[in-house]
Amino acid sequence: MFKSILLVGLALAAALVVEAKPDIVFATEKNMKGDTYRCEELDYQVCYNSDSYPYHLVKSLKFTNYDFPDHKDFSVTIYSGGSCNGHYDRWSFTQKDDGKDTMNSWRSLNHPSSFKIANFLTSDVTDGNIGKGMEPTRNPNCWQE
């Protein structure tokens, strides 16, 4: 009986230790001003296209990590193409405070059409070019705040 209770307890504890999914908020003006669009419960290493928000208007973003301080290393990449292709800017960072980081303006892109979040460090890139490959995409769950 005790072993059964212990095994059930361990299984329940293991089920509860799940990495929380991050959010991104896009803003229509630099420095997170203007209208904002929140995209919630995003998966890592997944290409998201921008059909859920007016991508042609966004000019800044805020990334929120709900696993801070347990996980601190991330990369956020925005792409000119709709399948995480074309030109891109990437920010790679180790979070130092509350689990939020803001990209107050794009380095080289005017209208990001897709984005991807990685839960590891890579390199910062300004105006990279990944070519015309077609990566499978998902629509993020986004709405205007």
CYANA upper distance limits for C-alpha pairs under 8 A (distance plus 0.5 A):
  1 MET  CA      5 ILE  CA      6.86
  2 PHE  CA      6 LEU  CA      6.60
  3 LYS  CA      7 LEU  CA      6.55
  4 SER  CA      8 VAL  CA      6.66
  5 ILE  CA      9 GLY  CA      6.57
  6 LEU  CA     10 LEU  CA      6.65
  7 LEU  CA     11 ALA  CA      6.63
  8 VAL  CA     12 LEU  CA      6.65
  9 GLY  CA     13 ALA  CA      6.67
 10 LEU  CA     14 ALA  CA      6.64
 11 ALA  CA     15 ALA  CA      6.73
 12 LEU  CA     16 LEU  CA      6.89
 13 ALA  CA     17 VAL  CA      7.08
 14 ALA  CA     18 VAL  CA      8.45
 19 GLU  CA     67 ASP  CA      7.28
 20 ALA  CA     41 GLU  CA      8.34
 20 ALA  CA     65 ASN  CA      8.38
 20 ALA  CA     66 TYR  CA      6.27
 20 ALA  CA     67 ASP  CA      6.50
 21 LYS  CA     40 GLU  CA      8.18
 21 LYS  CA     41 GLU  CA      5.16
 21 LYS  CA     42 LEU  CA      6.04
 21 LYS  CA     43 ASP  CA      6.74
 21 LYS  CA     65 ASN  CA      7.93
 21 LYS  CA     66 TYR  CA      7.40
 22 PRO  CA     40 GLU  CA      7.21
 22 PRO  CA     41 GLU  CA      6.04
 22 PRO  CA     42 LEU  CA      6.06
 22 PRO  CA     43 ASP  CA      7.92
 22 PRO  CA     63 PHE  CA      7.77
 22 PRO  CA     64 THR  CA      6.09
 22 PRO  CA     65 ASN  CA      5.48
 22 PRO  CA     66 TYR  CA      6.63
 23 ASP  CA     38 ARG  CA      7.58
 23 ASP  CA     39 CYS  CA      6.14
 23 ASP  CA     40 GLU  CA      5.06
 23 ASP  CA     41 GLU  CA      6.35
 23 ASP  CA     42 LEU  CA      6.68
 23 ASP  CA     63 PHE  CA      6.46
 23 ASP  CA     64 THR  CA      5.70
 23 ASP  CA     65 ASN  CA      7.53
 24 ILE  CA     38 ARG  CA      6.44
 24 ILE  CA     39 CYS  CA      5.78
 24 ILE  CA     40 GLU  CA      7.22
 24 ILE  CA     61 LEU  CA      7.13
 24 ILE  CA     62 LYS  CA      6.08
 24 ILE  CA     63 PHE  CA      5.11
 24 ILE  CA     64 THR  CA      6.78
 25 VAL  CA     36 THR  CA      6.91
 25 VAL  CA     37 TYR  CA      5.93
 25 VAL  CA     38 ARG  CA      4.78
 25 VAL  CA     39 CYS  CA      6.61
 25 VAL  CA     61 LEU  CA      5.93
 25 VAL  CA     62 LYS  CA      5.63
 25 VAL  CA     63 PHE  CA      7.14
 26 PHE  CA     32 MET  CA      7.87
 26 PHE  CA     36 THR  CA      5.99
 26 PHE  CA     37 TYR  CA      5.66
 26 PHE  CA     38 ARG  CA      6.98
 26 PHE  CA     58 VAL  CA      6.57
 26 PHE  CA     59 LYS  CA      7.91
 26 PHE  CA     60 SER  CA      6.33
 26 PHE  CA     61 LEU  CA      4.84
 26 PHE  CA     62 LYS  CA      7.09
 27 ALA  CA     32 MET  CA      5.58
 27 ALA  CA     33 LYS  CA      6.51
 27 ALA  CA     34 GLY  CA      6.47
 27 ALA  CA     35 ASP  CA      6.10
 27 ALA  CA     36 THR  CA      4.86
 27 ALA  CA     37 TYR  CA      6.97
 27 ALA  CA     58 VAL  CA      5.78
 27 ALA  CA     59 LYS  CA      6.55
 27 ALA  CA     60 SER  CA      5.83
 27 ALA  CA     61 LEU  CA      6.50
 28 THR  CA     32 MET  CA      7.92
 28 THR  CA     33 LYS  CA      7.17
 28 THR  CA     34 GLY  CA      5.67
 28 THR  CA     35 ASP  CA      5.93
 28 THR  CA     36 THR  CA      7.01
 28 THR  CA     57 LEU  CA      5.75
 28 THR  CA     58 VAL  CA      4.57
 28 THR  CA     59 LYS  CA      5.82
 28 THR  CA     60 SER  CA      7.46
 29 GLU  CA     33 LYS  CA      5.40
 29 GLU  CA     34 GLY  CA      5.68
 29 GLU  CA     35 ASP  CA      8.11
 29 GLU  CA     57 LEU  CA      8.39
 29 GLU  CA     58 VAL  CA      7.01
 29 GLU  CA     59 LYS  CA      5.65
 29 GLU  CA     60 SER  CA      6.96
 30 LYS  CA     59 LYS  CA      5.73
 30 LYS  CA     60 SER  CA      5.70
 30 LYS  CA    104 ASN  CA      5.92
 30 LYS  CA    105 SER  CA      5.73
 31 ASN  CA     60 SER  CA      6.73
 31 ASN  CA    103 MET  CA      8.17
 31 ASN  CA    104 ASN  CA      4.77
 31 ASN  CA    105 SER  CA      7.11
 32 MET  CA     36 THR  CA      8.12
 32 MET  CA     59 LYS  CA      8.48
 32 MET  CA     60 SER  CA      6.21
 32 MET  CA     61 LEU  CA      6.99
 32 MET  CA     62 LYS  CA      7.96
 32 MET  CA    102 THR  CA      8.47
 32 MET  CA    104 ASN  CA      6.87
 35 ASP  CA    144 GLN  CA      7.86
 35 ASP  CA    145 GLU  CA      8.02
 36 THR  CA    144 GLN  CA      6.32
 36 THR  CA    145 GLU  CA      6.17
 37 TYR  CA     53 TYR  CA      7.03
 37 TYR  CA    142 CYS  CA      6.79
 37 TYR  CA    143 TRP  CA      5.83
 37 TYR  CA    144 GLN  CA      4.79
 37 TYR  CA    145 GLU  CA      6.22
 38 ARG  CA    142 CYS  CA      5.72
 38 ARG  CA    143 TRP  CA      6.09
 38 ARG  CA    144 GLN  CA      6.89
 38 ARG  CA    145 GLU  CA      7.07
 39 CYS  CA    140 PRO  CA      6.53
 39 CYS  CA    141 ASN  CA      5.78
 39 CYS  CA    142 CYS  CA      4.54
 39 CYS  CA    143 TRP  CA      7.30
 40 GLU  CA    140 PRO  CA      7.83
 40 GLU  CA    141 ASN  CA      6.32
 40 GLU  CA    142 CYS  CA      7.04
 41 GLU  CA    141 ASN  CA      8.09
 42 LEU  CA    140 PRO  CA      7.49
 43 ASP  CA    117 ILE  CA      8.04
 44 TYR  CA    116 LYS  CA      7.73
 44 TYR  CA    117 ILE  CA      5.76
 44 TYR  CA    118 ALA  CA      5.68
 44 TYR  CA    119 ASN  CA      6.79
 45 GLN  CA    116 LYS  CA      6.71
 45 GLN  CA    117 ILE  CA      6.34
 45 GLN  CA    118 ALA  CA      5.76
 45 GLN  CA    119 ASN  CA      8.32
 46 VAL  CA    116 LYS  CA      6.32
 46 VAL  CA    117 ILE  CA      7.61
 46 VAL  CA    137 THR  CA      7.60
 46 VAL  CA    138 ARG  CA      8.00
 47 CYS  CA     83 SER  CA      7.23
 47 CYS  CA     84 CYS  CA      6.49
 47 CYS  CA    114 SER  CA      7.35
 47 CYS  CA    115 PHE  CA      6.41
 47 CYS  CA    116 LYS  CA      5.50
 47 CYS  CA    135 GLU  CA      7.58
 47 CYS  CA    136 PRO  CA      7.30
 47 CYS  CA    137 THR  CA      5.41
 47 CYS  CA    138 ARG  CA      6.89
 48 TYR  CA     83 SER  CA      8.12
 48 TYR  CA     84 CYS  CA      8.20
 48 TYR  CA    114 SER  CA      5.95
 48 TYR  CA    115 PHE  CA      5.91
 48 TYR  CA    116 LYS  CA      6.77
 48 TYR  CA    137 THR  CA      5.77
 48 TYR  CA    138 ARG  CA      5.37
 48 TYR  CA    139 ASN  CA      6.10
 48 TYR  CA    140 PRO  CA      6.50
 49 ASN  CA     82 GLY  CA      6.03
 49 ASN  CA     83 SER  CA      7.04
 49 ASN  CA     84 CYS  CA      8.26
 49 ASN  CA    113 SER  CA      6.61
 49 ASN  CA    114 SER  CA      4.74
 49 ASN  CA    115 PHE  CA      7.15
 49 ASN  CA    137 THR  CA      6.56
 49 ASN  CA    138 ARG  CA      6.70
 49 ASN  CA    139 ASN  CA      6.14
 49 ASN  CA    140 PRO  CA      7.75
 50 SER  CA     54 PRO  CA      7.77
 50 SER  CA     55 TYR  CA      6.32
 50 SER  CA     82 GLY  CA      7.79
 50 SER  CA    113 SER  CA      5.93
 50 SER  CA    114 SER  CA      5.94
 50 SER  CA    115 PHE  CA      8.46
 50 SER  CA    139 ASN  CA      7.36
 50 SER  CA    140 PRO  CA      8.03
 51 ASP  CA     55 TYR  CA      8.14
 51 ASP  CA    139 ASN  CA      7.07
 52 SER  CA    139 ASN  CA      7.11
 52 SER  CA    140 PRO  CA      7.00
 52 SER  CA    141 ASN  CA      7.46
 52 SER  CA    142 CYS  CA      6.04
 52 SER  CA    143 TRP  CA      7.68
 53 TYR  CA    142 CYS  CA      7.08
 53 TYR  CA    143 TRP  CA      7.53
 53 TYR  CA    144 GLN  CA      8.24
 54 PRO  CA     58 VAL  CA      7.38
 55 TYR  CA    111 HIS  CA      6.66
 55 TYR  CA    112 PRO  CA      6.64
 55 TYR  CA    113 SER  CA      6.47
 56 HIS  CA    110 ASN  CA      8.19
 56 HIS  CA    111 HIS  CA      5.31
 56 HIS  CA    112 PRO  CA      7.54
 56 HIS  CA    113 SER  CA      8.09
 57 LEU  CA    111 HIS  CA      7.42
 58 VAL  CA    111 HIS  CA      7.49
 58 VAL  CA    112 PRO  CA      8.26
 59 LYS  CA    104 ASN  CA      8.09
 59 LYS  CA    105 SER  CA      6.23
 59 LYS  CA    106 TRP  CA      6.94
 59 LYS  CA    110 ASN  CA      7.96
 59 LYS  CA    111 HIS  CA      8.24
 60 SER  CA    102 THR  CA      8.12
 60 SER  CA    103 MET  CA      6.16
 60 SER  CA    104 ASN  CA      5.36
 60 SER  CA    105 SER  CA      5.37
 60 SER  CA    106 TRP  CA      7.08
 61 LEU  CA    102 THR  CA      6.31
 61 LEU  CA    103 MET  CA      5.80
 61 LEU  CA    104 ASN  CA      7.02
 61 LEU  CA    105 SER  CA      8.33
 62 LYS  CA    100 LYS  CA      7.34
 62 LYS  CA    101 ASP  CA      6.18
 62 LYS  CA    102 THR  CA      4.72
 62 LYS  CA    103 MET  CA      6.71
 63 PHE  CA    100 LYS  CA      6.08
 63 PHE  CA    101 ASP  CA      5.77
 63 PHE  CA    102 THR  CA      6.72
 64 THR  CA     99 GLY  CA      6.29
 64 THR  CA    100 LYS  CA      5.02
 64 THR  CA    101 ASP  CA      7.20
 65 ASN  CA     99 GLY  CA      5.43
 65 ASN  CA    100 LYS  CA      6.73
 66 TYR  CA     99 GLY  CA      7.14
 67 ASP  CA     71 HIS  CA      6.08
 67 ASP  CA     72 LYS  CA      8.39
 67 ASP  CA     99 GLY  CA      8.09
 68 PHE  CA     72 LYS  CA      6.67
 68 PHE  CA     98 ASP  CA      7.40
 68 PHE  CA     99 GLY  CA      5.66
 69 PRO  CA     98 ASP  CA      8.37
 69 PRO  CA     99 GLY  CA      7.65
 72 LYS  CA     94 THR  CA      5.70
 72 LYS  CA     95 GLN  CA      5.46
 72 LYS  CA     96 LYS  CA      8.01
 72 LYS  CA     99 GLY  CA      8.04
 73 ASP  CA     92 SER  CA      8.16
 73 ASP  CA     93 PHE  CA      6.39
 73 ASP  CA     94 THR  CA      4.98
 73 ASP  CA     95 GLN  CA      7.01
 73 ASP  CA    119 ASN  CA      6.58
 73 ASP  CA    120 PHE  CA      5.52
 73 ASP  CA    121 LEU  CA      6.01
 74 PHE  CA     92 SER  CA      6.27
 74 PHE  CA     93 PHE  CA      6.09
 74 PHE  CA     94 THR  CA      6.99
 74 PHE  CA     95 GLN  CA      8.48
 74 PHE  CA    117 ILE  CA      7.71
 74 PHE  CA    118 ALA  CA      6.08
 74 PHE  CA    119 ASN  CA      5.06
 74 PHE  CA    120 PHE  CA      5.20
 74 PHE  CA    121 LEU  CA      5.85
 75 SER  CA     90 ARG  CA      7.28
 75 SER  CA     91 TRP  CA      5.97
 75 SER  CA     92 SER  CA      4.59
 75 SER  CA     93 PHE  CA      6.78
 75 SER  CA    117 ILE  CA      6.27
 75 SER  CA    118 ALA  CA      5.51
 75 SER  CA    119 ASN  CA      7.06
 75 SER  CA    120 PHE  CA      6.87
 75 SER  CA    121 LEU  CA      6.34
 75 SER  CA    122 THR  CA      7.08
 76 VAL  CA     90 ARG  CA      6.17
 76 VAL  CA     91 TRP  CA      5.85
 76 VAL  CA     92 SER  CA      7.02
 76 VAL  CA    115 PHE  CA      7.87
 76 VAL  CA    116 LYS  CA      6.48
 76 VAL  CA    117 ILE  CA      5.13
 76 VAL  CA    118 ALA  CA      6.95
 77 THR  CA     88 TYR  CA      7.21
 77 THR  CA     89 ASP  CA      6.24
 77 THR  CA     90 ARG  CA      4.72
 77 THR  CA     91 TRP  CA      6.93
 77 THR  CA    115 PHE  CA      6.02
 77 THR  CA    116 LYS  CA      5.83
 77 THR  CA    117 ILE  CA      6.95
 78 ILE  CA     84 CYS  CA      8.09
 78 ILE  CA     88 TYR  CA      6.05
 78 ILE  CA     89 ASP  CA      6.12
 78 ILE  CA     90 ARG  CA      7.03
 78 ILE  CA    112 PRO  CA      6.25
 78 ILE  CA    113 SER  CA      7.98
 78 ILE  CA    114 SER  CA      6.43
 78 ILE  CA    115 PHE  CA      4.85
 78 ILE  CA    116 LYS  CA      7.18
 79 TYR  CA     84 CYS  CA      5.92
 79 TYR  CA     85 ASN  CA      6.55
 79 TYR  CA     86 GLY  CA      6.83
 79 TYR  CA     87 HIS  CA      6.22
 79 TYR  CA     88 TYR  CA      4.84
 79 TYR  CA     89 ASP  CA      7.31
 79 TYR  CA    109 LEU  CA      8.33
 79 TYR  CA    112 PRO  CA      5.68
 79 TYR  CA    113 SER  CA      6.41
 79 TYR  CA    114 SER  CA      5.74
 79 TYR  CA    115 PHE  CA      6.38
 80 SER  CA     84 CYS  CA      8.05
 80 SER  CA     85 ASN  CA      7.28
 80 SER  CA     86 GLY  CA      5.98
 80 SER  CA     87 HIS  CA      5.79
 80 SER  CA     88 TYR  CA      6.69
 80 SER  CA    109 LEU  CA      7.29
 80 SER  CA    111 HIS  CA      6.88
 80 SER  CA    112 PRO  CA      5.19
 80 SER  CA    113 SER  CA      5.67
 80 SER  CA    114 SER  CA      7.34
 81 GLY  CA     85 ASN  CA      5.32
 81 GLY  CA     86 GLY  CA      5.53
 81 GLY  CA     87 HIS  CA      7.71
 81 GLY  CA    112 PRO  CA      7.77
 81 GLY  CA    113 SER  CA      5.91
 81 GLY  CA    114 SER  CA      6.93
 82 GLY  CA    113 SER  CA      5.37
 82 GLY  CA    114 SER  CA      5.60
 83 SER  CA    113 SER  CA      8.47
 83 SER  CA    114 SER  CA      6.87
 83 SER  CA    133 GLY  CA      8.13
 83 SER  CA    134 MET  CA      5.94
 83 SER  CA    135 GLU  CA      5.63
 83 SER  CA    136 PRO  CA      7.13
 83 SER  CA    137 THR  CA      6.56
 84 CYS  CA    113 SER  CA      8.43
 84 CYS  CA    114 SER  CA      6.06
 84 CYS  CA    115 PHE  CA      6.82
 84 CYS  CA    116 LYS  CA      7.90
 84 CYS  CA    134 MET  CA      7.98
 84 CYS  CA    135 GLU  CA      6.88
 85 ASN  CA    129 ASN  CA      8.06
 85 ASN  CA    130 ILE  CA      5.98
 85 ASN  CA    131 GLY  CA      6.33
 85 ASN  CA    132 LYS  CA      6.10
 85 ASN  CA    133 GLY  CA      6.51
 85 ASN  CA    134 MET  CA      7.42
 85 ASN  CA    135 GLU  CA      8.13
 86 GLY  CA    129 ASN  CA      5.93
 86 GLY  CA    130 ILE  CA      5.83
 86 GLY  CA    131 GLY  CA      5.47
 86 GLY  CA    132 LYS  CA      6.39
 87 HIS  CA    109 LEU  CA      8.07
 87 HIS  CA    127 ASP  CA      6.26
 87 HIS  CA    128 GLY  CA      5.85
 87 HIS  CA    129 ASN  CA      4.80
 87 HIS  CA    130 ILE  CA      6.83
 87 HIS  CA    131 GLY  CA      7.99
 88 TYR  CA    108 SER  CA      8.35
 88 TYR  CA    109 LEU  CA      7.56
 88 TYR  CA    125 VAL  CA      7.98
 88 TYR  CA    126 THR  CA      7.39
 88 TYR  CA    127 ASP  CA      5.83
 88 TYR  CA    128 GLY  CA      5.55
 88 TYR  CA    129 ASN  CA      6.65
 88 TYR  CA    130 ILE  CA      8.01
 89 ASP  CA    106 TRP  CA      7.86
 89 ASP  CA    107 ARG  CA      7.11
 89 ASP  CA    108 SER  CA      7.35
 89 ASP  CA    109 LEU  CA      7.69
 89 ASP  CA    124 ASP  CA      8.13
 89 ASP  CA    125 VAL  CA      5.82
 89 ASP  CA    126 THR  CA      5.26
 89 ASP  CA    127 ASP  CA      6.04
 89 ASP  CA    128 GLY  CA      6.88
 90 ARG  CA    123 SER  CA      7.91
 90 ARG  CA    124 ASP  CA      5.68
 90 ARG  CA    125 VAL  CA      5.37
 90 ARG  CA    126 THR  CA      7.16
 91 TRP  CA    123 SER  CA      7.92
 91 TRP  CA    124 ASP  CA      5.47
 91 TRP  CA    125 VAL  CA      7.40
 92 SER  CA    121 LEU  CA      6.05
 92 SER  CA    122 THR  CA      6.35
 92 SER  CA    123 SER  CA      6.41
 92 SER  CA    124 ASP  CA      5.90
 93 PHE  CA    121 LEU  CA      6.99
 94 THR  CA    121 LEU  CA      8.09
 95 GLN  CA     99 GLY  CA      6.62
 95 GLN  CA    100 LYS  CA      7.95
 95 GLN  CA    101 ASP  CA      7.80
106 TRP  CA    110 ASN  CA      7.76
107 ARG  CA    126 THR  CA      6.59
107 ARG  CA    127 ASP  CA      7.95
108 SER  CA    126 THR  CA      6.89
108 SER  CA    127 ASP  CA      6.05
109 LEU  CA    127 ASP  CA      7.83
